[in-house]
């Protein structure tokens, strides 16, 4: 836990009585603003045990991908979707590939909240996802197909290609031109694009959005308890982002 | 092995707004009530970490787990229906409070026109305004008859608002709390609407504007404008929902027994009466029979209709013969609108689910449709709900959907764009209906509810007209680039649209025209009630919860009366 925020969020709620339903008037507001001003990203905090947040808050270990080549293909593909530029880091700099890896290893990857019973049939586009494959299976196949397509077109690994060559391949996936088994390449591309944005902008506790730089670029302040004193202001409010991990 | 439990006065199937209201009113009146909720217990203390867009808004943490139960869907009866495998078009609820936990809190009353839509349309435009394939019918109540129940729901929920809408039905009392705060975006909308001779007013809101104690003694806190309402529970107890209002009220009476993880699989019937329900404890797998003098279906639209169908109560609708009422008049909503891109930067990330300004000038029959090929319309609103970064990546037309230009534009316009949206009313059509799926089953071996639904010509015409009106307002607001919504073709179950599904168990003034009477009492079975937005004979151009809340109070009154006197209430 943060040592700089002396009050945890739960304690804070308790002491102001808000959780107990006794909040009255405006007594809360001043305290909230001050609290938010102290908020700092977990990524900048020293955990005091000799480890940095680099190792603990955003682990660079793979839970899903089994080899460097596949992970590198995924990484480069996400970077083409959300590239580094003068605004700030791209997907790789934001640790998006690790975010996706971790998601594929869990509930998201195993489709545990989706209806996955057969029979499976190809439906109309208006009927949506009808694949028998889980997202983990789709990503694994998709990443390997990207690599195969690179070899096919350019006789090189995807990660060794020029940016424009990578874009050509990703565009072919997006247009559904690449043959995949049990799913269209267009659907895989939709998943890949969505997961890239999720990794760039989800709370850093999920392993992406490193140092909250995704939020910082976009001007999103993350978790703030209230805007009650600012919402009527005409001026745009630049607020240093705060992650949920600062509770 | 089925365990039969001691009988009670009333059992409700589902405990969201409707189940909670019925439970509160009946238990206050001294009736013994059991509430069966298939999901889990939850409340304000469970929402402290809700500022997590990924978990709640993208991965749908508090919504229905589709691995257990979903719906199947096809656009028309010639297509093969396939399951909705992941949530998309609408977000079904589960757990205490149901979808009333993750609502935005917009709490309108439908227009007086809505309740007499058939009569008033025929009077003004003649009997052939709509093709006869549209199953338009009056509701079984007028606005004036429902007004006291609207009043009661608004007082329970502490709705914040202002009585400035010239098209609204007459109110007996002012809103219980003042309207929400005015923001620069809303001011700009208000000014533009007035310049166009429209009548803007603040959206009636269950994100309550000040600390409020309701007539049952429950306290609702003041909204903090933190921007996490839609798809989230409220960490402050400031967004009115069943778990902070009617459920605690019911529990305090000592007459309410609330059971979780209790999934009802059948309504039990003997002769002309129901005797109770059968349910499965989803943790232990045990089966129970809960006998009751009155059974009340208080789950979402789909499950209310499904339970009647699998229990063989009432006549399922057959689109080829037009016979039967159960499953008929399924309606959705259409969402016309216009996006605007500005040079100025706005605090788009601040907001509340029902912080907004709206106009009703193009809703209902508030404008002349003589030269138009549709009826009704929609409210047109600018809402500042708190835009989140994963879900909101606005780009001007012709921007690529990924790569450097996408990144640059989506970041630039995240705080420089917003939409004006409308909720377009939906008229029932003979080809749009609900039935039981013959192939796909839920986790309990019961058929899935099957939707046969497509947009109709009426929807397409309405969408085009209202999108143009939204663009007019956006232009007057001074947007640099204005993008009206593209014309709609076929309904697609994939992208999120709205969780305003209605119909299937329609309220009617005669048994031939619907499933329940105007106390939401089943026409064929006097001790069975079904209350949900399934009772709506069409869908209006508003959010449904205000009208649904009113119907739930009407239903509760019916149950209490029935418990004293028995028989048909009409």
Interface residues (C-beta under 8 A of the other chain):
Chain A: X9 X10 X13 X18 X19 X21 X22 X23 X24 X25 X32 X80 X81 X82 X83 X85 X87 X90 X107 X108 X111 X112 X113 X114 X115 X116 X117 X119 X121 X123 X124 X125 X126 X127 X128 X129 X130 X167 X170 X193 X196 X197 X198 X201 X202 X203 X206 X214 X215 X217 X218 X219 X220 X221 X222 X223 X224 X225 X226 X227 X228 X230 X231 X232 X233 X234 X236 X237 X244 X247
Chain B: X44 X45 X48 X49 X51 X52 X53 X54 X58 X59 X60 X65 X66 X67 X69 X70 X73 X74 X75 X79 X80 X82 X83 X84 X85 X86 X88 X181 X182 X183 X184 X211 X219 X221 X222 X223 X224 X225 X226 X227 X236 X237 X244 X345 X346 X347 X349 X350 X351 X388 X389 X390 X393 X401 X402 X403 X404 X407 X408 X411 X414 X415 X439 X440 X441 X490 X491 X492 X493 X494
